[in-house]
Amino acid sequence: MPERMSHVKITPRMASAVSLAALFLGIGLSSLLAETLDPAQDSASPLELVRSAVANEVAAAKDDSTKHIFRSRKQTAQGSQTRLYVETREAMAGITIAYNDKPLAPEQTRSEEARLADLVSHPEQLSRKHTQEQESADRTLRIVKALPDAFLFDYDGEQPGTPDLGLDGDRMVRLKFRPNPAYRPPSHVEDVLIGMQGIVLIDSEARRIARIDGTLFKEVSFGWGILGHLDKGGHFLVEQRNVGDGSWDVSRMSLGFTGKILLFKSIAIKSEEVFSDFRRVPADTTFAQGVELLKTEHARLAQGSAETMKIESRSH
């Protein structure tokens, strides 16, 4: 097994993002079990390919040794929000740096920094944040573990990896997935898997999930139908890639769902989020140290933006 696989992990950010779609709204990280993969296309059998990828995801969830600072830009109907995040040994730290691609006003920045300072100075709040992130990760792991049993897959071709998807140059095996009629969800967490179909891309060399593109082909209830449902046609897409240091992380996520919560409150979620500029930070980084890293990075980006504006101004 390639050495780079030892650095794969499910980050708290990834877990909370997927849990939003997988649990609270009733959507799951889709699955991978292959039913008819041409042996000539891959030396591993369909089940071996899928189970090895899932095993890597599960093992990675237990590995908290690789941490990054990175940037996120999320686009919704209300506009865009750009944030900086850093993974720490205590919890994920994040700070907003722009709305609609315009830097925050000084008072907005002070408000963001005060929020983080409040977490640093209140260990009980930070502990609660850590617990919430861990619970999200644990719920997501339940979905991941269910994947080999929840779906059936058909071979649908191949494509090469790119710098933005998987690992550049690797061979991606594309599979169509659909619910396994013999699957019986062990809990309501996994119920949503029976209403989803789509496409999954597996990096056949790294044994990683590079893309999951899923659509609800029927209405899906959650919480016994009492808490609500998601309408037919809901869609999600999650992409991962090697971020350049041997580890993989989520690079893009798209959500589009409508439905109801508590039978009467309508929900409509449509967002596109891109994650970029991953850089390694020490594994033992504390939350307080992470906050300082965010402030330093924010200042660096602000300086770079100011210099760019000066150059553009002189060019006119």
C-alpha positions, 0 to 999 in steps of 0.5 A: 500500500503506498505510503501516502495513504497513511496520511488520509484523514476525515477532518472535523470540517469535513465531518461537520459539512458531511453531517449537515447533509448526511444527518440533520438534513438526512443526506449521507456521504454516498457509498461505494460497493461495486457490483459489476466492475470489469476485472480488466479495468482494475486488478482488484475485485469490485468489493476489494476496491470499495472495501479498501477505500472505505477502510482507508477512510475509517482508519484515517478518521482515527488519525489526527496527526495531520493538520492544515490551515486553509481557505474557504469560499462559500457561495449562496443565494445571499452572496459569498463568504470567505473564511480562513480555518486552522485545524488544532488539537482542541477544535477547528478555529475559523475567521471570516475575512471577506463578504462578497469578495470584499474585505471586512471593515475594521470593526467586523474584523475586531468582532471576529477576533473577539469571538475567537478570544472568547473561546480561548478564554473560556475552556468550557466553551472550547470543550463543548465545541470539541465535543460537538465536532467529535460527535459529528465525526462519529456520526459521519463515520457510521455513514462511511462504515455503512457504504459497502452494504448500502449500495450496488455499483456498476462500472461506468468508465475511467478518467485521469486525476487532475490537480483539483481532483484526486491526485494528478495523473492517477487513474480514476475508476467511475462507478454508478451507485444505487441502493442495495435492496437487501440493505436494512439501515441499522438506525435512522442515521443511515435511512437516507442511503436508501433514497440516493443514487449517483456517481462515485470516483475512486482513485484506484492507486491511492484507494481514495474517494475523489468524488461523490455526486449523489441525487435523491430519486425519491423523497426521504424522511428523517426522524421517523418522518416527524422531524421532516423530509427532503424532496426528490431531486435534492443533490450533493457533490463532494470532491477530495484531492491530495493537498500536496503533502501526502494527505487528502482533504475536501476541495469542493462541496455543493449542496442543493436541497429543499424540504421541510423540518418539523413538518411545517418549516420549509428549508431550501439550501443551495451552496457551493464551497471551494477549499484551497491553499492548504498548508501544514501546521504542527500536529500539536497546535493549540487553539490559542496558537491556531487563532494567532496563525489565523490573525497572521494569515489574515494580515498577510492576505490583507497586505497582499490585497493592498499591494495589488490595489496599488499596482492596479491603481498605478497601471491606470 
